[in-house]
Amino acid sequence: MSLAADFAATPLWCEDLPYPAGSGAPLPAAVDVLVVGAGYTGLAAARETALAGRSTLVLDAGPIGGGCSSRNGGQVAFSLKPELAALGRRFGAATATRLYREGFEAIAELRRLAAEPGVDCDWRDVGCFYGAHTRRDFERLKRAVDAQPPGFEVPIRVVPPALLATETGSRLYKGGCVYPEDAALQPLRLLRAMYDRAATAGAIVKGGCNVLALERDGGGFLVHTAERTVRARQVLLATNGYTGPLSPWHQRRVIPIGSYIIATEPLDPALVARLLPHGRNLVDTRHVVMYVRPSPDGRRVVFGGRASAAETDTTRCVPRLKAMLVELFPELSAVRISRAWMGFVAYTFDTLPHLGGNAGLFHCLGYCGQGVPLATYYGRRVGLQMLGAAEGETALDGLKFPTRPFYSGRPWFLPAAILGYRVRDALGL
């Protein structure tokens, strides 16, 4: 299977950096705010409520930030799936424009956070190469560059086939574009920085404490855990791709999709630089999502994608991911894989994130694979909304959070959908 001798089914990001230890104190009997999920969203929200003097408790079933906040690929890019015109048809021009502005502001806010003293998340303004899998895709990309919405233009650079070697060592593509304002970071470093900020503000953050049940009690909630029941005035569900039966209403509105990543054994840095010039992120136009980046030390290739519809044993997904990687870079056919891991992202039926609250129960989730900038941005906003602060208002407020008939939280339709995407990619459609 081409596994390295030191192979481990753990994120590369954890190799020399532990998860935050969290609080070892007993759970309090009552708090103002209880947040379920200690990832980017929950920590960003908790910092705001704690800064405002609200007693705030954040609980995670596993390690603090042990979900996709420490398992993503670390890419930072414009984060809304629907195009501006499509949003305009659905919600009107004014709301669509606000949504797009927030998508760009999410990146800008994260860039500002990364520059703050004490926030060491290995931020890199490396940009991204977007490869065209077919000539038709390349023509489409060029048209899209020329037709950017007024007021939202970004300095995209078209790369014709003759210049591909300046941007990628792959011979798979028929051209592409460079998005110079995209960035990369180390996900666990960002998670630790956000934990430190929330804890410094006064939030109590505890890992290994699964919330078993949530019960309304008068004007508040009883939050049941194995350790004790905590009474909370407000509750935030910040569970994204790990949203389960704690709230069936929310579970029916998010689609958990496994995202799988492998990292090669250490390579000659010159080889990595030849395959990924400029240290850029790399994605392409195929329907089955894939992404590549160099490791922060420039000695490994990190490759991720949708390798399976339901498999959670990451070792079993290594052969498919390795085959996808070798298709992109045949030079890596003999290279062994040293790390493999996966996490669940959360899609929604309208491909938009959603946040809001009802009678004290708040939610913020559904980032559709772009949670690095969106979770930090909207997590802070939902924390402000819990305080009743006007600064928490967003363009998402009041938008319907859709579901579908016969969907209860188990995405039974994913295998057929992914198979269909693979066929379309194989046929160049």
Sequence and secondary structure as in RCSB ss.txt:
>XXXX:A:sequence
MSLAADFAATPLWCEDLPYPAGSGAPLPAAVDVLVVGAGYTGLAAARETALAGRSTLVLDAGPIGGGCSSRNGGQ
VAFSLKPELAALGRRFGAATATRLYREGFEAIAELRRLAAEPGVDCDWRDVGCFYGAHTRRDFERLKRAVDAQPP
GFEVPIRVVPPALLATETGSRLYKGGCVYPEDAALQPLRLLRAMYDRAATAGAIVKGGCNVLALERDGGGFLVHT
AERTVRARQVLLATNGYTGPLSPWHQRRVIPIGSYIIATEPLDPALVARLLPHGRNLVDTRHVVMYVRPSPDGRR
VVFGGRASAAETDTTRCVPRLKAMLVELFPELSAVRISRAWMGFVAYTFDTLPHLGGNAGLFHCLGYCGQGVPLA
TYYGRRVGLQMLGAAEGETALDGLKFPTRPFYSGRPWFLPAAILGYRVRDALGL
>XXXX:A:secstr
  EEEEEESS GGGTT        S   SEEEEEEE  SHHHHHHHHHHHHTT  EEEE SSSTT STTTTS  E
E     S HHHHHHHH HHHHHHHHHHHHHHHHHHHHHHTSTT     B   EEEE SSHHHHHHHHHHHHT  T
T     EEE GGGGGGT S S  S EEEETT EE  HHHHHHHHHHHHHHHT EEESS  EEEEEEETTEEEEEE
SS EEEEEEEEE  GGG  TTSHHHHTT EEEEEEEEEE    HHHHHHHSGGG EEEES SS EEEEE TTSSS
EEEEE   SS   HHHHHHHHHHHHHHH GGGTT  EEEEEEEEEEE TTS  EEEEETTEEEEE  TT HHHHH
HHHHHHHHHHHTT GGG  TTTT      TT SS  TTHHHHHHHHHHHHHHT 
